[in-house]
């Protein structure tokens, strides 16, 4: 059976520049609305990326921090914490050119399947205006809480849902 062109590998220190590019890609639309020059945008992105990276590494020890590879080329990142009763998607992000191509849906399908097999709740925090919210709702996530601009979404039970193809 041929190997999938999509796979994961743990991040390494030499991936930092790529990880920054992925992060910057998630903020591009938001920053386009500002009147900041490129230097100000770069300074903001650098500060925010460093703070987020430090937060994840400090508060989610033991989590998986993976690059998403398509045909061995990095196209995004997937950070997942696996706890006793919950699988938390800490971050899933793709470079802009790789969005809306089924990559994120496929990764979500795998995580939904893992949650179903292990009997765990699958959760993710999402900004309330994030366009990916439609995808999460479509695959079965429901709001279960909120913190500021973030919604906590969860899939509580997974009756055969994980095996169904995403539309």
N, C-alpha and C positions, 0 to 999 in steps of 0.2 A: 504494500500500500504506500503510495507516495506521501512524503512528509508535507504537512501544511506549510504554505509560504509564510504563515504568520506564527511567530513564537515569541517567547519572553526570555529575557536573561537579566540577571541582577545588574543593577547599576554599579559603575566603578567611578573612581575619582576623575578619571579622564573623560567621563561623560558629562561633566558639569556644564561645559559650553553648550552642548546639545540640549541638556535639560533646561538651561536658561532660554534657548530658542523656543522650546515647547511652551514654557511658561509665558514668554513674551507673546507668542501666538494666541494665547488665551485672553490677553488683555488688549489686543490690537484695536478691536472695534470700540472699546471703551476709551482708549487713549486718542482715537481719531476725533472724538468729540471735544477734546481739550484744545486750548490755544497754546499749549506748551511747545517749545522748540524741541528738536531731536535730542539735545543734550539733557534737557529737563526730563524728557520721556525715558531716556536711557538711565538716568540717575534713579528715577522712580522705580523702573522695572528691576534694576539691580538690587535696590534696597528691599523691595517686596519679595523678590525671588529668594534672597539670602535669608530673610525672616521666615518665609514659608519653609524653606529647606531645613533650617535649623529647628523649627517647631516640629516638623515631621520626624526628624532624626532623634530629637530629644524626647518627645511624648509618645512615640509609637515604636519603642524599641522592640525588636522581635518581628516587626512587620516585614512584608516583602516589598522591596523597592525595585521594580523591574522596568527595563526598556521594552517597548513593543517593537518588534522587528518584523518587517515585511521583506521577504527575500533577502534576509540578513542585513537590511538597511534599517537603521532606527527611524521610526515614524511617530513615536509617542512614548508616554510613560503610564504605568499602571502601578499604583501603590495600594496594597491591601493588608489590613490587619485581621488576623484570625484569632478570635477569642473563644472562650469555652462555649458561649451560646450565641455568638454573633460573628458574622463576617462583615467587616466595615470596608467599603471602598473609600479609601482616603482621597484618592485622586485618580482620575482617568482623563488623559488629555492627548490629543493628536495634533501634529502639525497641520495647519490650515489646508494644505493640498491633499491631505488624506482623510479629511472629514467627509461624512455622507457617502462613504464607500462600503459600509457594512462592517468595518473593522471594530468599531465600538460596540455595535450590536452583537457581533460574534463573541467578544470578550464578556459582555454582559450575560449572554446565553450560557457561557461556560461557568460563570460565577453563580447564576441562578441554579444551574444543574448541581454544582458543588453544594450550595445551600440546601437543596432538596435532598441530596444523598446524605448529608450530615445532619439534617434536621435543624439547621441553624437559621436564624433571621439574617437577611441580607440588608445592609443599610448604607446610605450615602447622604452626606450634606451637600445641598445644591443651592446656589444663589437663586432667589425666587424669580429672577428674570433671565436665567440661563436658558438659551435655546434648547439645550440638551434635555431640559425638563420634560419636553414632549416625548422624547424617546424613553425616559425612565417611566413615565406614566403609562406609555403604551405597552411596556413589558411587564407591568404589574406593580410598580412601586406606588405607594400611597403615602401622603404626608402623615407623620405621626408626632411631629413636634416642630418647633421653630426657635431660632436664636438669632435675633437681629434680622439681617438680610438673608439668612440661611434657613432653608427648610430641611428637616430631617425626614428622609424618605425611607420606607422599609417595605420589604416583601416578607410578610409574616408566614404565609403558608403557600406552598407551591404544588398544588395538585395537578400533576401532568403538564403544567404550564412550561416548565423548563425544557421539555422535549419538543414543544410546538415551534415551528419556524416563525421567525419574526417577520412582520409585514411592513 
